[in-house]
Amino acid sequence: MISQTTEHLFSFEEYLAYDDGTDNRYELVDGKLELMNPPTFRHLLIADFLQDNFKAEIRRVGLPWLCFREAGIRTGWRKSRLSDLYIVPVEQVRDFLDRSAVTEIPPLLAVEVVSPESINRDYRYKRSEYAALEIPEYWIVDPIDSKVTVLLWEEGLYEQTEFTGSQQIISRTFPELAITVEQVLAAGNIS
């Protein structure tokens, strides 16, 4: 469940500086702060698995990229979303090391892991906001429906491909990455 904290409309700059003295995390949606629920453990385990694989591939290929978890993406004038993972070039953060971890330049790849309360947010709202930014690749990892949807920016809109089961996930950002949907979803389990 998401709750709005106030009727005051925040500017993006006010959002970056906002501190309510708690560890609460907020997204900025049309100038309003929306309190984000803590993720599920399954959600965290899947995000950890993907982050480990992305970082390993970045190192293996020697790419000048960084992978961040739960950092922000400015998606509009009074909008900022917290992404589960994103990939950005090193130079995109070099001059902003001491600022809030919210990129104002679209990342190369964004990933959202679906939780029961985030279905509409991940499939609908973030998809349209990420499309407006022309983020080149957007993954929606859905452990509820046992699939990974990869959206690639093509000629002004997202072309989507759904992967399930033992299918290897095809990524334009990481063309040599060899992981399957089963591996991603299994990461959300503890044996």
Secondary structure by P-SEA (a helix, b strand, c coil): cccccccccccaaaaaaccccccbbbbbcccbbbbbccccaaaaaaaaaaaaaaaaaaaaacccbbbbccccccccccbbbbbcccccccccccccccccccccccccbbbbbbccccccccccaaaaaaaaacccbbbbbbccccbbbbbbbcccbbbbbbbcccccccccccccccccaaaaaaaaccc
